[in-house]
Amino acid sequence: MSSIPVIDISPLLCSSNEQSKLDVSQAIRHACETVGFFQLIGHGIEKQMFDDMIKEACRFFSQSSEEKQHYAVHKWNPSNSNTYRGYFPSSVNGKEGLDLSSPYLDPEHELVKKGDPLHELNRWSMNEILIQYWDHMWRIAIELLRAIARGFNLDVSYFDKYLDDRSTGGAGTVSTFRLNFYPHLDNPTPAARGADDDEPLSCEEHFDGCLLTLLYQHEVGGLQIQLANGTWLDVPVVPCALVVNTGKCLEQWTNGCLKAVKHRVKLLKEERLSIPFFLEPSFSSLIVPLSTACDTPKYEPISYGQFIAESNKKFKEYQRGENKFS
């Protein structure tokens, strides 16, 4: 394979033709089974929205180190009680990042009030642009999961109840919205190296732990995915497209049918901005392999809270010592 699939999801969003929706759903399932990644177009987001998001990212990252430090999590800012949601510096893993929680979390919920890491409120307030972008990501991610449900011969709304638990007394989705910034470096030092090819990297090889990741790459690429034969494939920047990949949680939920694929970012000298949205189940959702995915389950049921706590231990930026996941 020399490129990852490009899938137009407009029939999922705009068409009443069930066969068209099924065709797209089957294409998504096939891409997630065979490659683990695809480029998503036809999502209905205007270019101006992406431009506005880049301006917002630049607005945050162009602040002084002292100003950004105010939003850093507890490990780098002891005055901040947040250990999970917030800013982390480039010294951690080659890039700066700002992790944001849902703007719709219930601030009066017990999990929020006691400071559970997955339910921390944002110190960097999400303005109208950030909330609009969140809403777009949520809308598209829900449609993708509905397509996956359709592809596994389930009711299209099968996953809906696992994503936002406010209607059943929960605090809301624990999905994560991140701004990534790779600063310009004249003499870059690798944050890591390829395990098999010793390739110098700006971001370590890793799997995502979530259900699905929706990534906007702005102008500068560098993302690579590992193919089944062990070689690495560059993911090109397609203007206004979203790069979608399967996370470990969805791999487990589909009993290994859909594949989470290792990926990384090559060592960069030029500045790079990327904006991933990590779709995650609610904290208490039980991840049980789909009955339509297999005859014999390969995985034991596990709550998402427990699942993601274990998953995050594998990421440098989340190795913060004081994280206390419930």
N, C-alpha and C positions, 0 to 999 in steps of 0.2 A: 504494500500500500504506500502511495507517494503523497497522499493528502487525507485530511480528515473530512468526513461527510459535511455537506452544507444542506440544512433542512429549512424549508420555508414553512413556518407554522401558521401562516395566515388562515388556512382553512379551519384550524382549531378555534380561532378567534372570531372569524367573520362568516363562516359558511354554515348553512343548515343542512348540508349534504352529509349524511352519516358515513357514506362510503369514502368521501374525501377525508373526513376526520379519521376514519379507520386506517386509510393509507398512510397518513402522516404519523399516526400512532405506531403503526408497524415499523415505519422507517426509524422512529426514535428508539423503539425497542431494539431493532437490529443494530443501530449505531452503538447503543449502550452495551449490547452483548458482545460486539466484535471489537470495537475500538475504545469504548469508554468515554469518548469525546465526540462532539459535533459543533459546527458553527451554526448558530441560530439566526435566521433572518425572517422578515415578515412579522416582526413583533409589534409594530405599530408605534414605536417610540420615535419621536422627531429628533433630528440631528441637534436641534437647539437644546434639547434636554441633556444630551451627552456633553455639549459644550458648556452648559451651565454647571454640570457636575464637575467638570475639570476645573472650572473657575473656583468652585467651592473647595476642591481638594487643594488647589494652589493657595487659596486664602488661608487654609489651615497650615500647610507645610511651610509657607513662606514666613511664618512667625519666627521670632527668635527662639533659641533653645530654651531660654528661661520661660518664655510665654507658653511653649508647648509642654514644658515640664509641669505646668499647672494641671494639665489633663492626663498626665502619665499615671499609670496604675501604681499601686502601693509599693511595689519593688523599687521603682525609680522616683517615687514621690510619697514618702511615708505619711504625709498629711492627707492623702487620698485613701479612703477605705476600700475603694474598688480594687479588686485583684485581677479582674478579667476584662471588663469593659473600659477601654480608654486607650491612651497613647503608649507606644513603645518605641524606643530610639533605634537608630540604624546599627548601633554597636551590638545588638542582640543577634541579628541574622542577616545583615547586609542591607536591610531596608527599614524605613520608618513605616509605622502603621498606626491607624486609628480604628479600633474596633467599637462598633456602635450596636446597641440593642434596639429592639422595636420601639418606635415612638408611641405604641399603643399598649405598652405594659401597664398593668393596673398598679399605681403607686401605693395603694392601700392594701394590696395583697400581702399575706403573711410572708411569702417567700421573698418579696421585694423589700419589705420592711426589715427583715432580719439579715438582709445583705447576701443572700445566696448568690454566688458568682454568676450563674447563668441568668439571673434576674436583676442584675445591677442596672440602675438608671444611668443615663449618659450625663457626664459633666459637660461635654461639648454639645450644646443644644442643637437639635436638628431643626433647621429653618424650613421654610416652605419648599425650597428646591430639593433638599435632602429627603423630606417626607414624600414629595411627589415621586422621586426616583424609587424610594422604598416601595411605594404603592405599585409602581410599574413592575418592579422585580417580583413582588408578591403575586400580582395578577398573572404574570407569565409563568412563574414557577408552579402555581396551582394548576394551570392548564397543562403544563408538562407532566405533572403527576397524574392528572386525569387521563392524559394520553397513555401513560404507562399502565394505569389501571385498565384502560380499554384494551391495551395490547396483551394483558394477561387475563382477558375474559372476565373481568370484574366489573361491578357497577362503577361508572366513571367517578362517582363521589367517594369511592372506598377510602381514600387517604384523607379526605377533608377533615374528618373528626379528630385526626391525630396531630393536626398542625397548629391549631389555635384553640386552647382549652378554656377560654374565658366564659363560654356559654355553660360550662359544667363546673364552674367555680375555680378554674385555674387563673394564673396571672397573665397568660398570653404566650404567644410564640417566643421561643428562645433563638430564633433565627438571627444570624449575624450579618451585619453590613460593614464592610471594611474599605478604608482608603489606604492604598499602598503607594509609597514613594521611594524610588531608587534614586538617590542623589547622583549628580554628575561627579565622576571621579577621574582625575588625570592618570593616577596610578592605582587602579582598583586592586584590592586584596580580596581573594576569594572568600566568601562566607562558608563555602564547603567545596568538596570535590566529588565528581562522579564516582560511585562505588566500583564500577567496572571499567570505566574508561579514563578516570582521573581528570575529567573535564572540569576546569575551574568554573565555579557557579556563583551567581548572585543570590540564589535561593536554593536551599537544599532539596534533594530528592524527597518526595513525600506523597502520601495519599491524603485526600480530604476525608474527614470523618462524617460529614453531613449526609443528607439525602442527595441533593444536587447543588452544584456550584454554577452560578451564572456570572461570567467574568466579562467586563468591558476592558479591552486593551486600547490604550490611547496612543496611536502613532508608532510607538517603539515596541517591537516584539521582544523575542528572547525566550518565550515559553516553549518548552519541549515536552513531548509525551513519549513514554516508552512503549514500543510495540511488542507484540507477543514474542518476536524473535530476539528481543533484547536491545535492538537498535533504537535510536532516538530520532524523533520526527519534529521538525520545527512547525509551530502553529502560527501561520501568517496573520498579520493584522488585516482584517476585513473591515473597512469603515462601517461603523454603526452596527456591526454584528456583535452577538454575544457568544462567547465560548462556553459551552455547557459540558460539564463532566459529572459522571456518577461518583457518589461518595461511598465510603465503606458501609454506612448505615443502610443505604438502598441496596447495596450488594448483599448484605446479610438478610434484609427484608425479602429479597427475591431469591433467597437460598442459593446465591452465587450465580444466578442467571445473568444479571447485569454486573458489569465489571468495573470496579474502581481501579484506576490506572495510575501508576506512578508518574509524576511530572516534576519539572524543575525549571529554573530560569538560568540561562547562560550568563557568564560574567559580562557585565555591561560597563562601558565607560560613560555612555550618554544617560541623561536623565530619563526616567521611565515612570509613568503613572498607570496604575491599574485599579479597577474597582470591582472586587468580587462581592457577590451576595450568596451567603451560604444558607440554603433552605434546610431547616431542621425541624424534627417533630417536637411536640410539647414535652416538657420535662418528664411527665409521668407516663408518656405513651409507651406501651409494651411492644417491642419489636419481635414479632413472631413470623417465621417464614411463611410466605403465601402458600395457601393450599393449591393454587393453580400453577405454582412455579415448579412443583416437584412432588414426588411421592414420599420421599424420606427426608425430613428436615436435617440439615447439616449443622444447624446452630440452635443453641438453647435460647428460650425467650429471655429478654433483658430489657430493663427500662432504659429509655433514652438518656436520662440523667446519668445513670451508671455507665452507659456505653460511651458517651462523649467525654466523661471524666477520664476514662482509661485512654481514649483516643488522643486527647490533648496532651497527655504526658509525653507523647512522641515528638512534639513540636518545640523547637528551641524557644520561640517567643512565648510559649505557655509554661516553660519550666521556671516558675517564679517562687517556688518554695512554700509560699504561704497560701496557695489556692486551697480552699476548703469546700469541695463540691459535696452537696448533700446526697 
